[in-house]
Amino acid sequence: MAESAGAHPHPAEKLGYLGLGLMGAPMSRRLLRAGHDVTVWNRSPAKTAVLVEAGAKGAAAPRDVAACATIIFMCVTDAAAVEEVVFGADGLTAETEPGKLVVDFSSIHPDAARDIAARLKAANGMGWIDAPVSGGTKGAEDGTLAVMAGGNAADVERVRPYVLAMARRLTHMGPTGAGQTTKLCNQVIVGCAMAVLAEATRLAVNAGIDANRLPEALAGGFADSIPLQLFVPRMVQGIHSPPLGHIATMLKDLDTVADVARATSTPVPMASLAGQLFRLAKAARGADADALELYKLSTETR
């Protein structure tokens, strides 16, 4: 279900945000601009300080965020980082007040989401929604993200107005883990789109036509898409800062696709090829390079 925000039954909810990276920082800013009470934490204190200057309350550890907030949002690098934030010495399990809810925007394996949710519930009763996002840093800044959620339906409705301060769409896909599985489907499409658009753009350049005009020329046709309009100009013009996403992040997700595909006997030949291309890009450009630098793999060298 995807709806606009409406009246909220918990007007006094206080919010927390853990992880202030490429996505977390702009998402937290949007919560602040919407007038919400937000307590933030990040592993590197400098990023916390920047959000405090913008109006947030700073916390020294995840447990301190959980003590201040009733809904705790989180966006960190991978499952290992989620584990540390939740179960580490200063993690969320230290909080014992009932009724608190975690919304994890991170992209992790669906099995990991189910396992972490069950262990946290057993530890202190906290609820869990896996809610990975799509739309990149631009979507986080503009509030146009698509959020795909797994978890209890009532919990999803509880967080909906707050999520829609950061995103355009929140869709409840089913029980815990369903959001992460939906994100994998998203990454199959996006990862393959990046690879295909890099190929088409290189063909245009090598054949001597103005690749900058591809989005205009193809607009409205079957090849048109948000990735076409957004990615191609960045590829052609070499715009990679700030990155739309890191090579390592896309590769992590495509590797997870391959793992779930094996477990479900699902053929994923296109996603598998895209994964290998991103593995090459990681070796050539570096793990933290913009994912669109995949385009540079086909640069002619002399």
C-alpha positions in Angstrom: 0.0 0.0 0.0 1.3 3.4 -0.9 -0.5 6.5 0.4 0.0 10.1 1.3 0.6 11.0 4.9 -2.5 11.6 7.0 -3.4 12.2 10.6 -1.0 10.4 12.9 -2.2 8.6 16.0 1.1 9.3 17.9 1.7 13.0 17.6 4.2 13.0 20.4 6.6 10.4 18.9 10.3 11.3 19.2 12.6 10.2 16.4 16.1 8.9 16.2 18.4 8.4 13.3 21.5 6.1 13.3 24.0 6.5 10.4 24.6 9.9 8.8 26.2 8.9 5.5 25.2 9.7 1.9 21.6 8.7 2.6 21.2 9.2 6.4 22.3 12.9 6.5 19.8 14.2 3.9 17.0 12.0 5.3 17.6 13.3 8.8 17.6 16.9 7.5 14.2 16.4 6.0 12.8 15.1 9.3 14.2 18.3 11.0 12.7 20.5 8.3 9.4 18.9 8.9 9.6 20.0 12.5 10.3 16.6 14.2 12.3 16.0 17.4 15.3 14.1 16.1 18.3 12.6 18.0 21.1 11.4 15.8 24.3 9.3 16.0 27.1 8.4 13.7 30.3 6.5 14.2 32.3 9.6 13.2 31.3 12.4 15.5 32.0 15.1 12.9 28.9 14.1 11.0 26.8 14.1 14.1 28.0 17.7 14.8 26.8 18.9 11.4 23.3 17.6 12.1 23.3 19.1 15.6 24.1 22.5 14.0 21.0 21.9 11.8 18.8 21.4 14.9 19.1 17.7 15.8 20.1 16.4 19.3 23.4 14.5 19.3 24.0 11.2 21.0 27.2 9.4 21.9 26.0 5.9 21.2 23.0 4.0 19.6 21.7 3.1 23.1 21.4 6.9 23.8 19.4 7.4 20.7 17.1 4.6 21.7 16.7 6.1 25.2 15.5 9.4 23.6 13.4 8.1 20.7 10.3 6.0 20.3 10.9 5.4 16.6 14.6 4.7 15.6 15.5 5.0 11.9 18.8 3.5 10.7 20.8 3.5 7.5 24.3 1.8 7.8 26.6 0.1 5.4 25.9 -3.6 5.7 24.7 -6.4 7.9 27.8 -6.3 10.1 27.2 -2.7 10.8 23.6 -3.4 11.6 24.7 -6.1 14.0 27.1 -3.8 15.8 24.5 -1.0 16.1 21.9 -3.3 17.5 23.8 -5.9 19.5 27.1 -4.1 20.3 28.1 -3.0 23.8 26.4 0.4 23.4 23.7 -0.9 21.0 19.9 -0.8 20.9 19.5 -3.9 23.1 20.6 -1.8 26.1 17.3 0.0 25.9 14.5 -1.6 28.0 11.5 0.8 27.7 8.7 -1.0 25.8 6.9 0.1 22.7 9.9 1.2 20.6 10.3 0.5 17.0 13.3 0.3 14.6 13.0 1.1 10.9 16.1 -0.1 9.1 16.7 1.6 5.7 19.9 -0.4 5.2 20.1 -2.9 2.4 21.0 -6.3 3.8 20.2 -10.0 3.2 16.6 -10.9 3.8 17.7 -13.7 6.1 19.8 -11.3 8.1 16.8 -9.0 8.5 14.6 -11.8 9.8 17.3 -13.0 12.2 18.2 -9.6 13.6 14.5 -8.7 14.1 13.8 -12.0 16.0 16.8 -11.6 18.2 16.1 -8.0 19.0 12.5 -8.8 19.8 13.6 -11.5 22.2 16.2 -9.3 23.8 14.0 -6.3 24.7 10.8 -6.4 22.8 11.6 -3.8 20.1 9.8 -4.0 16.9 11.5 -4.1 13.5 10.7 -2.9 10.0 13.1 -3.7 7.2 12.6 -0.7 4.9 15.3 -0.4 2.2 15.1 2.6 -0.1 15.6 3.4 -3.8 16.3 6.7 -5.4 19.9 7.4 -4.4 21.3 10.6 -2.8 19.2 12.8 -5.0 16.1 11.1 -3.9 17.2 11.5 -0.3 17.8 15.2 -0.7 14.6 15.8 -2.7 12.3 13.5 -0.6 11.4 11.4 -3.6 12.7 8.0 -2.3 10.7 4.8 -2.8 10.6 2.8 0.4 9.7 -0.9 0.4 8.8 -2.3 3.8 8.6 -5.7 5.5 7.1 -6.1 9.0 3.9 -5.8 11.0 1.2 -3.9 9.1 0.3 -1.8 12.2 4.0 -0.9 12.7 4.3 0.2 9.1 1.2 2.5 9.5 2.7 3.9 12.7 5.8 5.1 10.9 4.2 6.1 7.6 3.8 9.8 8.2 7.5 10.1 9.3 8.8 8.0 6.4 6.8 10.2 4.0 8.6 13.2 5.3 11.7 11.6 3.7 10.2 9.7 0.8 7.5 9.9 -1.9 6.3 6.4 -1.5 6.1 3.7 1.3 4.8 0.3 0.2 4.2 -2.5 2.7 5.4 -5.7 0.9 4.7 -8.3 3.6 6.3 -9.8 6.7 9.9 -9.1 7.9 12.4 -9.6 5.1 9.9 -8.8 2.3 11.3 -5.2 2.1 14.8 -6.5 1.6 13.7 -9.0 -1.0 11.8 -6.2 -2.9 15.0 -4.1 -2.8 16.9 -7.0 -4.4 14.4 -7.0 -7.3 15.0 -3.2 -7.5 18.8 -3.7 -7.7 18.5 -6.3 -10.4 16.7 -3.7 -12.5 19.0 -0.7 -11.5 22.3 -2.7 -11.7 21.4 -4.0 -15.1 20.2 -0.6 -16.2 23.5 1.0 -15.3 25.4 -1.6 -17.3 23.1 -1.3 -20.3 23.1 2.5 -20.3 26.9 2.5 -20.0 27.0 0.3 -23.1 24.6 2.4 -25.1 26.4 5.6 -24.1 29.7 4.3 -25.1 28.3 3.2 -28.5 27.0 6.7 -29.1 30.4 8.3 -28.2 32.4 5.8 -30.2 30.1 6.2 -33.2 30.5 10.0 -33.2 27.1 11.2 -32.1 26.4 13.5 -29.2 25.6 11.2 -26.3 24.5 14.1 -24.2 21.3 14.3 -26.4 20.3 10.6 -25.9 17.9 11.4 -23.0 16.2 14.1 -25.2 16.1 11.9 -28.3 14.7 8.9 -26.4 12.3 10.7 -24.1 8.8 9.3 -24.4 9.9 6.2 -26.2 10.2 2.6 -24.9 13.8 3.3 -23.9 12.9 6.3 -21.7 13.3 5.9 -17.9 14.4 7.8 -14.9 17.8 6.0 -15.1 18.2 7.1 -18.7 17.5 10.7 -17.9 19.6 10.8 -14.8 22.5 8.4 -15.4 23.5 9.2 -19.0 24.4 12.9 -18.6 26.4 12.0 -15.5 28.3 9.3 -17.4 29.0 11.5 -20.4 30.1 14.5 -18.4 32.0 12.6 -15.8 29.9 13.9 -12.9 30.6 11.6 -10.0 30.6 13.8 -7.0 28.5 13.5 -4.9 28.1 9.9 -6.0 24.6 8.5 -6.6 25.9 5.4 -4.8 29.1 3.5 -4.3 30.3 0.6 -6.5 30.8 -1.5 -3.4 27.1 -1.0 -2.4 25.8 -2.1 -5.8 28.1 -5.1 -5.8 27.0 -6.1 -2.3 23.4 -6.1 -3.4 24.0 -8.0 -6.6 26.0 -10.6 -4.7 23.0 -10.9 -2.4 20.7 -11.3 -5.4 22.9 -14.2 -6.6 22.7 -15.8 -3.1 18.9 -15.6 -2.9 18.7 -16.8 -6.5 20.6 -19.9 -5.7 18.5 -20.6 -2.6 15.2 -20.2 -4.7 16.4 -21.8 -7.9 15.9 -18.6 -9.8 17.9 -17.9 -13.0 19.4 -14.4 -12.9 21.8 -14.3 -15.9 21.5 -10.6 -16.5 22.1 -9.7 -12.8 25.0 -12.1 -12.6 26.7 -10.4 -15.6 26.0 -7.0 -14.1 27.6 -8.2 -10.8 30.7 -9.3 -12.6 31.0 -5.9 -14.4 30.7 -4.1 -11.0 33.4 -6.4 -9.6 35.6 -5.3 -12.5 34.7 -1.7 -11.8 35.6 -2.1 -8.1 39.0 -3.4 -9.1 39.6 -0.7 -11.6 37.9 2.4 -10.0 37.8 1.5 -6.3 35.1 0.4 -3.9 34.1 3.9 -2.9 33.8 5.2 -6.5 30.5 6.3 -7.9 28.6 3.3 -9.3 28.2 5.2 -12.6 32.0 5.0 -13.1 31.1 1.5 -14.5 31.0 3.5 -17.8 34.7 4.1 -17.6 35.4 0.4 -17.9 34.9 0.8 -21.7 37.2 3.9 -22.0 39.7 3.4 -24.8 43.2 3.3 -23.5 46.3 4.2 -25.5 
